[in-house]
Amino acid sequence: MLYETIFTRRSVRQFDPASLDTEALAAVEAALAQTEQLPGQAARLTLVQGKDCKGLSAPHAILAHSAAEDMALCNVGYTLQGLDLQLQGMGLGSLWMGMAKPLEPAPDYRILLAFGKTAAPSRKNESEFKRREVLEISNEDNPVARAARLAPSAINLQPWQLAFEAGKVTLRFAPRGIVKVFSPRMQKIDLGICLRHITLALVRDGKQIQAIAPAGQGKQFCVEVTY
């Protein structure tokens, strides 16, 4: 179901302010407890009420805390995007929020995912997305690249480049726009969001992922997925 939701998800900006009922919150907590993280990474995820955050209109949020290293930030994106897709698969709305933050943020706080009930409809198909063309972000046009293309990112900049080789996909950090000046942290998280779409598409295509490993750092940061 996560793969299918890639093509219908929507960044929701209008939420019903009412809290979810006990059953719905229990389902979210179960998803939170079971969500997959990248090998060797361990982001700390916390479910909070929206009123405990600044600049948030949604009734609930998931806070992500991690180390500041490139792969740790990438893991935050990878992990929360799995939850983003699960939430929307449950019929809820969700939104990545880089500017909102808890009332008392810890030093390792990175970003939050807001969520709640919404009247906003899901997208019907990928034609409703506004994104760069596939070959602007990839050396091949294939189902994996098309799923990667639909990943959300800060200001919709898509700060990544994909390179396909036999048995390997390399996801390279490619900062774009003004965000590259003031928030490389956010764009490393964006890379992880895209990585989640890539892995889901590879599995959907019948590939068995052998390893997900970083290569390079800083401006040369990239992640290699072998299968």
C-alpha positions in Angstrom: 0.0 0.0 0.0 2.9 2.4 0.7 4.0 2.3 -3.0 0.5 3.0 -4.3 0.2 6.0 -2.0 3.2 7.6 -3.6 1.0 8.4 -6.6 -1.9 9.8 -4.6 -0.4 11.6 -1.6 -0.9 15.3 -1.1 0.8 17.8 1.2 -2.2 18.9 3.4 -2.4 22.4 4.8 -5.9 22.5 6.2 -6.7 20.1 9.1 -9.8 19.4 11.2 -8.6 20.8 14.6 -10.3 17.9 16.5 -8.0 15.3 17.9 -8.1 11.8 16.5 -10.1 9.2 18.5 -8.4 6.6 20.6 -8.5 3.9 18.0 -7.0 6.0 15.3 -4.2 7.2 17.6 -3.5 3.6 18.6 -3.0 2.8 14.9 -0.6 5.7 14.4 1.4 4.7 17.5 1.6 1.1 16.2 2.9 2.4 12.9 5.4 4.6 14.8 6.7 1.6 16.8 7.2 -0.5 13.7 8.5 2.0 11.1 11.7 0.9 9.3 14.9 3.0 9.7 18.1 2.8 7.6 20.8 0.4 8.7 22.9 1.6 11.6 20.5 4.6 12.3 18.2 5.3 15.2 16.2 8.5 14.9 14.0 9.2 18.0 10.4 9.7 17.1 7.8 11.3 19.4 4.0 11.6 19.0 2.8 15.0 20.4 -0.3 17.1 20.3 -0.3 20.1 18.0 -0.8 22.5 20.8 2.6 21.6 22.1 4.3 23.0 18.9 4.8 26.5 17.6 3.3 27.4 14.2 1.1 24.3 13.9 -2.6 24.1 13.0 -2.8 20.3 12.9 -4.0 18.4 16.0 -1.0 16.0 16.1 2.6 15.8 15.1 5.5 13.4 15.0 8.8 15.0 16.1 12.0 13.6 14.8 15.3 13.8 16.7 18.7 12.6 15.4 22.4 13.3 15.2 23.5 16.0 12.8 25.5 13.8 10.4 24.5 13.5 6.8 23.2 9.9 7.0 21.4 10.6 10.2 19.5 13.4 8.6 18.8 11.2 5.5 17.4 8.6 7.9 15.0 11.1 9.4 13.6 11.8 5.9 13.5 8.1 5.1 11.8 7.1 8.3 9.2 9.9 8.5 8.3 9.5 4.8 7.3 5.9 5.5 5.0 7.2 8.2 3.8 10.0 5.9 2.7 7.4 3.4 1.1 5.2 6.1 -0.9 8.1 7.5 -2.3 9.1 4.1 -3.0 5.4 3.4 -5.1 5.5 6.6 -7.2 8.4 5.1 -5.5 11.1 7.2 -3.8 14.3 6.0 -0.1 15.0 6.7 2.4 17.7 6.1 6.2 18.0 6.5 6.9 21.2 8.4 10.5 22.5 8.6 9.6 25.9 10.2 7.3 24.6 13.0 8.9 23.3 16.1 8.0 22.0 19.6 7.6 24.7 22.3 10.8 23.5 24.0 12.9 21.9 21.2 15.8 19.6 22.2 19.2 20.3 20.7 18.8 17.2 18.5 15.4 18.1 17.2 15.3 18.1 13.4 11.8 18.3 11.9 8.2 17.4 12.4 5.4 15.7 10.4 2.0 17.2 11.1 -1.1 15.1 10.7 -4.8 14.9 11.4 -8.2 14.5 9.7 -8.7 16.6 6.6 -11.3 17.2 3.9 -8.5 17.7 1.3 -8.9 14.9 -1.4 -6.0 12.6 -2.4 -4.6 13.1 -5.8 -6.0 10.9 -8.5 -2.7 10.1 -10.2 0.8 11.4 -10.9 -0.4 13.9 -13.5 -1.6 16.1 -10.7 1.9 16.6 -9.3 4.0 19.6 -10.2 7.6 18.3 -10.4 10.7 18.4 -12.6 10.6 16.1 -15.5 12.1 12.7 -14.9 15.2 13.2 -17.0 16.0 16.4 -15.2 16.6 14.4 -12.0 17.7 11.0 -13.4 19.9 9.5 -16.1 17.0 7.1 -16.9 13.2 7.3 -17.2 12.0 4.2 -15.4 9.4 3.3 -12.7 11.9 3.9 -9.9 12.9 7.3 -11.2 9.2 8.2 -11.6 8.5 7.3 -8.0 11.5 9.3 -6.8 10.3 12.3 -8.9 7.1 12.5 -6.8 8.9 12.7 -3.4 8.0 15.9 -1.5 10.8 18.4 -0.7 11.3 21.8 0.8 9.9 24.4 -1.6 9.5 21.5 -4.0 13.2 21.9 -5.1 14.0 18.2 -5.4 17.6 18.5 -4.4 18.7 15.2 -5.8 20.1 13.4 -8.8 19.7 9.7 -9.6 22.2 7.6 -11.5 21.3 4.0 -12.5 23.9 1.3 -13.2 23.6 -2.5 -13.3 22.4 -3.6 -9.8 22.8 -0.1 -8.3 21.0 3.2 -7.9 23.0 6.2 -6.7 21.1 9.1 -5.1 23.3 12.2 -5.1 22.9 15.4 -3.1 22.2 18.2 -5.6 21.3 21.4 -3.7 19.1 23.8 -5.6 17.8 27.3 -5.2 18.1 29.6 -2.3 17.6 26.8 0.2 21.1 25.5 -0.6 22.4 28.7 1.0 20.7 28.5 4.4 19.4 24.9 4.9 21.6 22.1 3.7 20.2 20.2 6.7 16.7 20.3 5.3 17.9 19.1 1.9 19.7 16.1 3.4 16.3 15.2 5.0 14.7 15.6 1.6 17.2 13.1 0.2 16.0 10.6 2.7 12.4 11.2 1.6 13.3 10.5 -2.0 15.3 7.4 -0.9 12.1 5.9 0.7 10.3 6.2 -2.6 13.3 4.6 -4.4 13.4 1.6 -2.1 9.6 1.1 -2.3 9.8 1.2 -6.1 12.7 -1.2 -6.3 10.9 -3.7 -4.1 7.7 -3.3 -6.1 9.8 -4.0 -9.2 10.9 -7.3 -7.7 14.4 -6.3 -6.7 15.9 -7.5 -3.4 17.9 -4.7 -1.8 21.3 -5.8 -0.6 22.6 -2.7 0.9 22.0 1.0 1.5 25.2 2.9 2.2 26.5 6.5 2.2 29.3 7.6 -0.1 30.9 11.0 0.3 29.9 13.7 2.6 28.9 17.4 2.7 28.3 18.7 -0.8 29.5 15.4 -2.2 27.1 13.3 -0.1 25.3 10.5 -1.9 23.6 7.2 -1.0 24.2 4.0 -3.0 21.4 1.4 -3.1 22.6 -2.0 -4.4 20.3 -4.9 -5.3 
